[in-house]
Amino acid sequence: MKTKIMIVILTIALLVTIRLPGQDTIDYRTVFPSGISVGYGHGLYSVKDEYVSEEKYSGNLPYLNVEWVRFHNNNGYRLEFEYRNSNSIKNNNISAEAKQFALNQDFFYPVGSFSLFSKSIYVFLGPSLQYFYYDINYNFVQPGTFIVPKSFGNMGSLGINTEFIYQINRKLGIDGFLRSNLISVSNKLIDEEVHNESSPGLLTVFTATKLDFDFSIYYYFINRISICLGYKFDFSRINKWNPYIAASDNVIISLKYKF
């Protein structure tokens, strides 16, 4: 089922490369919300790394991001840093500290626009680069040792992103964003006595997945400053060696200064 979902998502992302009907003469720099922003969110998080345990750990995981976006002529780019950390992830009475961060660089190009309720939705598409890291420290000791179980892993990925911007008026708009890796160099702690293959490895999206989906509403209450309320879903998976899978959703509020 997860593989089928990924195929559908990637197919949709690729389909928007078809030239859509719209205004070819528009200056997309006036549409794309370029600037610098800081956001904070809170939401649910669940994770399972079978290197240590086959049990799922879950809890609340705060979210912080800093983003810099710039649009030049007919293309733009984004630099983004994301960070999550919590020591209250639990499975029954056993707790763990979970940490993850990502450094993203997205490039995007306008591919057209289409109308919805007499307003235009502008579509952007481009490649992405991403580095993702996680580690989990479990608060129990292995029998006969004083070692605290720990797992960690990382992914360096080449992927694709697409973004939809719906301008309701000069101050109010809606932004939808989707990013997925396509191929990754992935590495994680594994049981070398069980697995003959070494880590790291070159893996496709069907084996190592990093998916981000954002949906937000922004409002410019001052000329160059906007406030944004959004929802973010994050999914990461390395389905090789000792499998790892994690998902989180966050409600995020952010402030942006427009260049």
N, C-alpha and C positions, 0 to 999 in steps of 0.2 A: 504493500500500500504506500509506504513512504517513497519508494522508488517511483511509483506512478505519479505521486504528487510532485516530485521533483521534475519529472519529465514534462508535466503540464505547465509548471511555473516557468521552466526554461523555454518551452515552446512559445508561451505568451510573450516572454521578454524578447525573443528573437523575432516574433511576428511584427513587433512595432518598428522594425527596421524598414518595413514597407512604407513608402511615402504616403503620408496621410494628407487629406485635403485641408488646407488652411491658408493663412496669409504668409506668403513667402517673403514679403518685404518687411516684416516686423523686426524691430530691434529686440532680440531676446535678452539683452542686458537689462531692459526695463521690466522683464517678466520674471527672470530668475532672481530669487531673493539672496543676492550676493552679500557677504559680510562675515562677521565673526560672531559666534554665539556660544553661550555656556548654558548647559542644561543639567537638571537634577531630577531623578525619578525614583520610584519605589515600586516593587512588584514581587510576584512569586517566582521562585526559581527551584528547579529540581535537577538532580544530577545522579548519574550512576557510572562508576568506573570499575569494571570487573577485574582490574589488576589487584584491587584491594578487597572489594566486596560486590556481590551481585545485588545488594539491597539499594533501593533508591533513597537518597537524602534530599530533603526539601525544606524550604523556608523562605523568609523575606530577604531580598538582596538589593541594597541600594545601588543606584546607577548614576554615574557622572560622565558627562562628555563635554569636550571642547572641540569646536568645529570652525574651520576657516574655508570660505567658499569665494571663488572669484570667477567672473565670466569675462572673457576677452574675445572681441569680434564675434566669431561664429562657434566658439567652443568654451568650455569651462572646466574647472577642476575643484576638487574638494580634498582637504586634509582633515582627518578626524581622529581624535583619541578618545577611547572609551575605557572606563574602569569600573569594576564591581568588586566588592569585598564584604564578607560577612562571616562572623563566627557563630551564627545561630542556625546553621543548617543542621537538620536533625533527622534521625531515623529512630523512632521511639525515644529511648532515653540516651542514645548515643549521639553526640554532637560532632560537628566538623567545621573547620574554617575553609571557606571557598573563596578563591580569588581568580579573577580573569581580567585581561585587558586586550584591547585590539587597537592596532594602528592601521587606518584605512586611507587609501588614496584613490579617488574616483575621477575619471575623465568622462565628460559627457558632451554630446553634440545634439542640437535640435534636429528632430526628424519630422516635424510637422505639428499639426493641431487639428482638432475637431470640435464640434459645437455640442454643448449640453445646456438646455434651458436658455438658449440665446447667448450663452457665454462660451468662451473658448477654453479648451483644455490643451495645454502645450506639453508636448512629449519630448523627452530627452533620453539618449541612450549612449552607452560607452563602456570601455573596459575598466576594470578595477584591480588594484593590488592591495593585499591585506596580509598583515601578520597578526596571528591570534595565539594567545598563551593562557593556560589555566593551570592552577595547582590546588590540591585539596589535602588538608591535614586533618586526619581523623583522630579524635580524642579517645583512643583506646590503645592498649599495648598488645602486641602479639605474645602468646603464651611462651614463657621462658626467656623473654627478652625485654629490654627497656626501649625498644625501637617503636616510635610512634608511626603507624602506617601513613604513607604519603604517596600521592600520585600526581603526575604532572604531564603535560603534553603541549605541543604547539603545531601550528600550521602556517606555512607561507604559501599564499595562494594567488593565482591569476583567475579573475572572474569577470562578471558582467553586471552592469547596473542599469536600471531604468527609472525615470522619475516623471511624474505627472503633476503639473501645476494648474490649478483652476482658480482664476482670478474672478472673484465676485464683484469687487470694486477696487478702487485705488488703495484702500486700506486693509481690506479683508480678503483672505485667500485660503485655499486648501492645498496641501502638498502630500503626495503619496510617493513612496520610495521603496524599491526592491533591489537587493543585491544578493548575488549567489556566486560562490566560487565555481570554477570549472575543473581546474586541476591544481593539486597541492603537493608540496613536499611536507609530509607529516611525520611527527616523531612523538613517542610517548613511552613511559615506563612499561615494560612488558616482562612476563615470566620467561626468561631465556631457556629454562629447562623444558618448557612446553612448546615454545615456538622456534622452529628452525630458521625462519626468516628474521632478518635483523630490522631494527628500527633506527633511522628513518626510512621512508619509502615514498615513491612517487605514486600518488593515488588520484583517481578521478572523483568527480562529484558524487558518484554512486557509492563510493566507499568512504570518502572523507567529505563531509558537508559543513559549510558555514553559510547560513542563510539569515538575512536581516530584512525585516519589513517594518516600515514606519508610515504612520498616517497622522497628520497634524493639521491644526487650524491656527493661522497666525493673524495678528491684528496690529497695525501700526498706530499706536496711541500717541506717539510723537513722530515728527517728520521722518527720522532715521532709525527709530527704536521700535521694535516690535516685541510683543509677548506671544508665546506659542504654547498651546496645550496639545499634547500628542500621545499616541500609543505606539509602543515598540515591541515587536516580537523577535526573539533571537533564538536560533537553533544551531547547535553544533554537534558533530558526530564524527567519530573515527571508528568505523565498523571493521576493524582489522586487529589482529593480535588479541589483546584483552580489550573488548569493546568499551568505548566511552560514548556517552550521550548526555546532553544537557539542553534544557530549554528554559526560557524566561520570558515573562511579559511585564512591561512597565508602563505606568502612566508618568509622563514626563512634562515638566514645565521648563521653559527656557526663555532667555532674553537674547535678542539679536540686535547688533548694530549694523546698519546697512551702509555700505561704502557709497 
